[in-house]
Amino acid sequence: TCILPKVFKCLLIWLVIDSTGSCKLKFEEQCGVVFNLACAAALLNQEAYALEALTLLVNVDGISLSDLTGDPDLKNFRTQEWFVSLLQKCNH
């Protein structure tokens, strides 16, 4: 059983939102949390969750091209079409 989807949601809510609904973390810290979740998903071969997290980061300019190409946790996805597409979006 994969608990990653539940962890994804719970962890983000627990870490990011305080009792007033405001964000507790700075933008860079939020991006770090999401990137670490993407890496964890990659290590567990949960491609859909890695894709979701990385797409979010690219869409908000929260990740660099060097992060995508340099992190060894993401190596299994580097030849995937969706990953190449993210690299192109990140590069523009």
Residue frames as a rotation matrix with the C-alpha (Angstrom) as fourth column:
THR 1
0.580 0.815 0.000 0.00
0.815 -0.580 0.000 0.00
0.000 0.000 -1.000 0.00
CYS 2
-0.476 -0.716 0.510 1.32
0.711 -0.655 -0.255 3.38
0.517 0.242 0.821 -0.95
ILE 3
0.282 0.550 -0.786 0.69
0.908 -0.417 0.034 6.07
-0.309 -0.724 -0.617 1.63
LEU 4
-0.699 -0.713 0.065 2.47
0.692 -0.650 0.315 8.77
-0.182 0.265 0.947 -0.35
PRO 5
-0.333 0.602 0.726 -0.71
0.416 -0.597 0.686 10.54
0.846 0.531 -0.052 -1.53
LYS 6
0.711 0.613 -0.344 -1.94
0.551 -0.182 0.814 10.88
0.436 -0.769 -0.468 2.05
VAL 7
0.112 -0.768 -0.631 1.48
0.884 -0.214 0.416 11.98
-0.454 -0.604 0.655 3.24
PHE 8
-0.613 -0.305 0.729 1.67
0.702 -0.633 0.325 14.54
0.362 0.711 0.602 0.44
LYS 9
0.119 0.791 0.601 -1.54
0.255 -0.609 0.751 16.24
0.960 0.063 -0.274 1.53
CYS 10
0.821 0.239 -0.518 -1.07
0.533 0.002 0.846 15.94
0.203 -0.971 -0.126 5.28
LEU 11
-0.038 -0.937 -0.348 2.52
0.955 -0.137 0.264 17.07
-0.295 -0.322 0.900 5.28
LEU 12
-0.608 -0.174 0.775 1.85
0.553 -0.793 0.255 20.12
0.570 0.583 0.579 3.17
ILE 13
0.418 0.825 0.381 -1.12
0.164 -0.481 0.861 21.15
0.894 -0.297 -0.336 5.28
TRP 14
0.764 -0.126 -0.633 0.70
0.645 0.178 0.743 20.51
0.019 -0.976 0.217 8.55
LEU 15
-0.193 -0.965 -0.180 3.89
0.934 -0.237 0.269 22.30
-0.302 -0.116 0.946 7.56
VAL 16
-0.709 -0.219 0.670 2.52
0.601 -0.685 0.412 25.13
0.369 0.695 0.618 5.50
ILE 17
-0.064 0.798 0.599 -0.77
0.050 -0.597 0.801 26.36
0.997 0.082 -0.002 6.92
ASP 18
-0.974 -0.220 -0.055 -1.11
0.074 -0.079 -0.994 27.81
0.214 -0.972 0.094 10.41
SER 19
-0.549 0.803 -0.232 -4.32
0.735 0.332 -0.592 28.13
-0.398 -0.495 -0.772 12.43
THR 20
-0.088 0.514 -0.853 -5.27
-0.117 -0.856 -0.504 31.40
-0.989 0.055 0.135 10.70
GLY 21
0.754 0.357 0.552 -4.86
0.435 0.359 -0.826 29.92
-0.493 0.863 0.115 7.24
SER 22
0.746 -0.569 -0.347 -1.66
-0.658 -0.711 -0.250 31.85
-0.104 0.414 -0.904 6.60
CYS 23
0.720 -0.563 -0.406 1.47
0.159 0.704 -0.692 30.28
0.675 0.434 0.596 5.29
LYS 24
0.915 -0.399 -0.056 4.11
0.032 -0.065 0.997 29.56
-0.401 -0.915 -0.047 7.93
LEU 25
0.125 -0.919 0.374 6.94
0.690 0.351 0.633 29.05
-0.713 0.179 0.678 5.47
LYS 26
-0.074 -0.274 -0.959 8.70
-0.513 -0.814 0.272 31.44
-0.855 0.512 -0.080 3.12
PHE 27
0.723 0.402 -0.561 8.32
-0.668 0.200 -0.717 30.77
-0.176 0.893 0.413 -0.59
GLU 28
-0.067 -0.847 -0.527 11.78
-0.829 0.341 -0.443 29.20
0.555 0.407 -0.726 -0.84
GLU 29
-0.737 -0.161 0.657 11.03
-0.591 0.626 -0.509 26.91
-0.329 -0.763 -0.557 2.10
GLN 30
0.319 0.920 0.226 7.73
-0.528 0.371 -0.764 25.86
-0.787 0.124 0.605 0.57
CYS 31
0.599 -0.161 -0.785 9.54
-0.756 0.211 -0.620 25.03
0.265 0.964 0.005 -2.66
GLY 32
-0.520 -0.853 0.043 12.09
-0.795 0.465 -0.390 23.01
0.313 -0.237 -0.920 -0.71
VAL 33
-0.369 0.486 0.792 9.35
-0.501 0.614 -0.610 20.95
-0.783 -0.622 0.017 0.91
VAL 34
0.696 0.695 -0.183 7.66
-0.497 0.282 -0.820 20.28
-0.518 0.661 0.542 -2.43
PHE 35
0.262 -0.685 -0.680 11.00
-0.840 0.185 -0.510 19.40
0.475 0.705 -0.526 -4.07
ASN 36
-0.706 -0.527 0.474 11.82
-0.702 0.611 -0.365 16.95
-0.097 -0.590 -0.801 -1.28
LEU 37
0.069 0.813 0.578 8.41
-0.389 0.556 -0.735 15.34
-0.919 -0.175 0.355 -1.73
ALA 38
0.740 0.129 -0.660 9.08
-0.673 0.121 -0.730 15.06
-0.014 0.984 0.177 -5.47
CYS 39
-0.260 -0.924 -0.281 12.40
-0.849 0.358 -0.389 13.39
0.460 0.137 -0.877 -4.73
ALA 40
-0.583 0.130 0.802 10.77
-0.540 0.675 -0.503 11.00
-0.607 -0.726 -0.323 -2.25
ALA 41
0.550 0.834 0.048 8.16
-0.450 0.344 -0.824 10.14
-0.703 0.431 0.565 -4.86
ALA 42
0.459 -0.461 -0.760 10.90
-0.818 0.115 -0.564 9.54
0.347 0.880 -0.324 -7.41
LEU 43
-0.611 -0.755 0.238 12.77
-0.782 0.530 -0.329 7.21
0.122 -0.387 -0.914 -5.08
LEU 44
-0.415 0.572 0.708 9.55
-0.249 0.677 -0.692 5.25
-0.875 -0.463 -0.139 -4.58
ASN 45
-0.968 -0.031 0.250 8.96
0.232 0.277 0.932 5.21
-0.098 0.960 -0.261 -8.33
GLN 46
0.008 0.984 -0.181 5.72
0.776 -0.120 -0.620 7.14
-0.631 -0.136 -0.764 -7.89
GLU 47
-0.696 -0.440 0.568 5.97
0.718 -0.433 0.545 8.97
0.006 0.787 0.617 -11.17
ALA 48
0.108 0.836 0.538 2.57
0.699 -0.449 0.557 10.69
0.707 0.316 -0.633 -11.03
TYR 49
0.812 0.200 -0.549 3.33
0.569 -0.482 0.666 12.32
-0.132 -0.853 -0.505 -7.67
ALA 50
-0.222 -0.943 -0.248 6.80
0.671 -0.332 0.663 13.38
-0.707 -0.019 0.707 -8.73
LEU 51
-0.553 0.096 0.828 5.34
0.752 -0.369 0.545 14.87
0.358 0.924 0.132 -11.90
GLU 52
0.530 0.842 0.101 2.67
0.681 -0.494 0.541 16.74
0.506 -0.218 -0.835 -9.93
ALA 53
0.625 -0.338 -0.703 5.17
0.543 -0.460 0.703 18.24
-0.561 -0.821 -0.104 -7.49
LEU 54
-0.459 -0.885 0.079 7.76
0.648 -0.272 0.712 19.14
-0.608 0.378 0.698 -10.13
THR 55
-0.266 0.463 0.846 5.13
0.815 -0.360 0.454 20.67
0.515 0.810 -0.281 -12.40
LEU 56
0.784 0.549 -0.289 3.92
0.610 -0.598 0.520 22.84
0.112 -0.584 -0.804 -9.54
LEU 57
0.252 -0.783 -0.569 7.48
0.509 -0.392 0.766 24.02
-0.823 -0.483 0.300 -8.88
VAL 58
-0.653 -0.481 0.585 8.14
0.737 -0.225 0.638 24.83
-0.175 0.847 0.501 -12.54
ASN 59
0.068 0.800 0.595 4.82
0.818 -0.387 0.426 26.70
0.571 0.458 -0.681 -12.84
VAL 60
0.941 0.278 -0.191 5.63
0.336 -0.719 0.609 28.98
0.032 -0.637 -0.770 -9.90
ASP 61
0.451 -0.862 0.232 9.31
-0.198 -0.350 -0.916 29.41
0.870 0.367 -0.329 -10.81
GLY 62
0.729 -0.082 0.680 10.22
-0.683 -0.012 0.731 27.55
-0.052 -0.997 -0.065 -7.65
ILE 63
0.598 -0.562 0.572 12.90
0.309 0.820 0.482 25.30
-0.740 -0.112 0.664 -9.11
SER 64
0.175 -0.628 -0.759 16.02
-0.777 -0.561 0.285 25.80
-0.605 0.540 -0.586 -11.17
LEU 65
0.700 -0.020 -0.713 17.16
-0.594 0.538 -0.598 23.91
0.396 0.843 0.365 -14.21
SER 66
-0.359 -0.922 -0.143 20.22
-0.617 0.349 -0.705 22.78
0.700 -0.164 -0.695 -12.26
ASP 67
-0.382 0.315 0.869 17.97
-0.796 0.365 -0.482 21.32
-0.469 -0.876 0.111 -9.52
LEU 68
0.677 0.736 -0.011 16.09
-0.613 0.555 -0.563 19.27
-0.408 0.388 0.826 -12.10
THR 69
0.692 -0.439 -0.572 19.17
-0.377 0.457 -0.806 18.08
0.615 0.774 0.151 -13.95
GLY 70
-0.233 -0.959 0.162 21.50
-0.612 0.015 -0.790 17.69
0.756 -0.283 -0.591 -10.99
ASP 71
-0.023 0.244 0.969 19.53
-0.966 0.246 -0.085 15.84
-0.259 -0.938 0.230 -8.35
PRO 72
-0.853 -0.421 -0.308 20.35
-0.495 0.839 0.227 12.12
0.163 0.346 -0.924 -8.45
ASP 73
-0.596 0.695 0.403 16.93
-0.007 0.497 -0.868 11.20
-0.803 -0.520 -0.291 -7.06
LEU 74
0.353 0.804 -0.479 15.35
-0.455 -0.299 -0.839 12.28
-0.817 0.514 0.260 -10.34
LYS 75
-0.569 -0.754 -0.327 17.68
-0.631 0.146 0.762 10.34
-0.527 0.640 -0.559 -12.64
ASN 76
-0.683 0.324 0.655 15.10
0.427 0.904 -0.003 7.67
-0.593 0.278 -0.756 -13.51
PHE 77
0.384 0.922 -0.054 12.79
0.561 -0.279 -0.780 10.30
-0.734 0.269 -0.624 -14.98
ARG 78
-0.174 -0.537 -0.825 15.27
-0.185 -0.805 0.563 12.27
-0.967 0.251 0.040 -17.07
THR 79
-0.982 -0.184 0.041 14.41
-0.004 0.234 0.972 10.44
-0.189 0.955 -0.231 -20.30
GLN 80
-0.266 0.958 0.111 10.66
0.836 0.286 -0.469 10.66
-0.481 -0.031 -0.876 -19.75
GLU 81
-0.304 0.220 0.927 8.82
0.754 -0.539 0.375 12.95
0.582 0.813 -0.002 -22.15
TRP 82
0.750 0.660 0.036 7.12
0.481 -0.582 0.656 14.85
0.454 -0.475 -0.754 -19.32
PHE 83
0.487 -0.649 -0.585 10.46
0.609 -0.228 0.760 15.47
-0.626 -0.726 0.284 -17.62
VAL 84
-0.531 -0.664 0.526 12.04
0.833 -0.297 0.466 16.79
-0.153 0.686 0.711 -20.81
SER 85
0.108 0.684 0.722 9.03
0.638 -0.605 0.477 19.08
0.763 0.409 -0.501 -21.22
LEU 86
0.881 0.176 -0.439 9.55
0.468 -0.455 0.757 20.41
-0.066 -0.873 -0.484 -17.69
LEU 87
-0.062 -0.979 -0.193 13.20
0.761 -0.171 0.626 21.05
-0.646 -0.108 0.755 -18.46
GLN 88
-0.488 -0.082 0.869 12.20
0.787 -0.472 0.397 23.08
0.378 0.878 0.295 -21.51
LYS 89
0.572 0.759 0.312 9.68
0.483 -0.619 0.619 25.12
0.663 -0.204 -0.721 -19.52
CYS 90
0.732 -0.345 -0.588 12.20
0.544 -0.224 0.809 25.71
-0.411 -0.911 0.024 -16.76
ASN 91
-0.276 -0.933 0.231 14.80
0.863 -0.134 0.488 26.85
-0.424 0.334 0.842 -19.26
HIS 92
-0.202 0.271 0.941 12.59
0.737 -0.591 0.328 29.63
0.645 0.760 -0.081 -20.68
